[in-house]
Amino acid sequence: YWNMMILTHADRPRSLIDSVPKELLLSDRFESLFYGYLLAMYDINAFDLRVKDPLEMFSGYSRSGMGLVELGNSGTEELRKAGEVKFAELFETMFKSYKELLEKSRDKDSDKVNEYKRKIIDSSDNIVLLTDDVNLFERDRTGMFLMSRMFALCMKLVTVGFDRDMPAYEKAAKKYAQFSDMIMSTKR
């Protein structure tokens, strides 16, 4: 979402990012720029789930979680149709756990919060591991695997950011920045 927003609004007068030249966004320094941005988000505690849903910033979905659940359900269904049952289960677990994490973090139920954080991180790690296979993308006609990887990296970033685990956050931010740079490099 951020990558598309950046490309759409770059170099437009009075746009969301009009102070950033498109050349920088499409340069080989984009990864460093985006990584720095993600570190700044951590520093300002942008991942406090008790106050807001940071995933909304990444994807544009509402705090109610209904848009997020619908996205998760549709993604799960697409993966199942493609015969990717294990992948679909991971995707579904990740989205449902994130929705539950939002609710339990507001309720301050620390046992459940820890359970859902673990489920998100485990599912995200497994999705990223599955999508590390380059051959997977050759049979990805709908872009579902690429989108799954994006959401997995994003949800892990938000979860470890909420957890205030700086070493894990730096690692997750680096992976997300590398992924974003890969997407942006297709526009170079």
Summary of the structure (lengths in Angstrom):
residues: 188
radius of gyration: 16.5
end to end distance: 18.0
largest distance: 48.1
contacts: 551
relative contact order: 0.14
helix: 73%
strand: 0%
